[in-house]
């Protein structure tokens, strides 16, 4: 019994094409990016840039509190 022929590459060019080098990790950043957003300039005086999230039990409670305090404000 003879062995079946082994399949060859799809084309001779594919067989001789060099393999790509494995990806290298990105270089570390020297400093963290500047995240001081331009939108802060539009905040009214007294509006904090960050909130203390621990004062809310969940995102739903945060949303409910914010909308209840601003329900009569104009948009």
C-alpha positions in Angstrom: 0.0 0.0 0.0 1.5 3.4 -1.0 1.2 6.5 1.1 -1.0 9.4 -0.1 1.0 12.5 -1.3 1.3 15.2 1.3 -0.3 18.5 0.4 2.1 21.3 -0.4 1.9 25.0 0.2 -0.8 27.0 -1.6 1.9 28.6 -3.8 5.7 28.6 -4.0 5.7 32.2 -2.9 3.8 31.4 0.3 6.3 28.7 1.2 9.3 31.1 0.9 7.7 34.1 2.5 9.4 35.2 5.7 7.5 34.9 8.9 6.6 38.1 10.7 8.5 38.8 13.9 6.5 38.4 17.1 5.0 41.7 18.4 7.0 43.6 20.9 5.5 45.2 24.0 4.9 49.0 23.9 7.5 51.2 25.4 6.5 52.5 28.8 5.3 56.1 29.0 7.6 58.6 30.7 4.7 60.3 32.4 1.0 59.7 32.7 -1.1 61.4 30.0 -2.6 64.8 30.8 -6.2 64.0 31.8 -7.0 67.5 32.8 -9.9 67.8 30.4 -10.9 71.0 28.6 -14.5 70.4 29.7 -13.6 71.5 33.2 -13.5 75.1 32.1 -17.2 75.0 31.4 -18.0 73.7 35.0 -19.9 76.4 37.1 -17.9 77.7 40.1 -18.1 75.3 43.0 -18.7 72.1 40.9 -16.1 69.5 42.0 -14.1 67.7 39.4 -14.5 64.4 41.3 -17.1 63.0 43.6 -16.8 60.8 46.6 -18.4 57.7 45.1 -18.5 55.9 48.5 -21.4 58.1 49.6 -23.7 56.2 47.1 -24.7 52.6 47.5 -24.9 52.2 43.7 -24.8 54.0 40.4 -28.6 54.0 40.5 -28.6 55.8 43.8 -26.1 58.3 42.4 -28.3 59.0 39.4 -31.5 59.3 41.5 -29.8 61.8 43.8 -28.5 63.9 41.0 -31.8 64.0 39.1 -33.8 64.7 42.3 -31.5 67.7 43.2 -31.7 69.1 39.6 -35.3 68.2 38.7 -36.4 71.9 38.4 -33.2 73.2 36.7 -33.3 74.3 33.1 -31.3 72.5 30.5 
